[in-house]
Amino acid sequence: GFSHQYVLRVFKKATGKTLIDFMNEIKLNRACDLLLYHDVSTLEISSSLGFSSLSHFNHIFKRHYGMSPKQYAKSIQNNRS
């Protein structure tokens, strides 16, 4: 018996994040795992995580981490060396 808007407000109050931001954070954490431990392309990652397009995935990733997915993977590989 709760409205959609009410649930979203309560969620943001409890977590400090919108539901979309929360879900994107979960997806981005998974994307990082895939970039680090699996040999899959960013297109495959974005598609498997339900992003509408590769450019949208790249935009969200860069906004969150400050670098593209490819730059992120390369920086981690360089740190491992």
Order of alpha helices (4+ residues) and beta strands (2+ residues): alpha-alpha-alpha-alpha-alpha
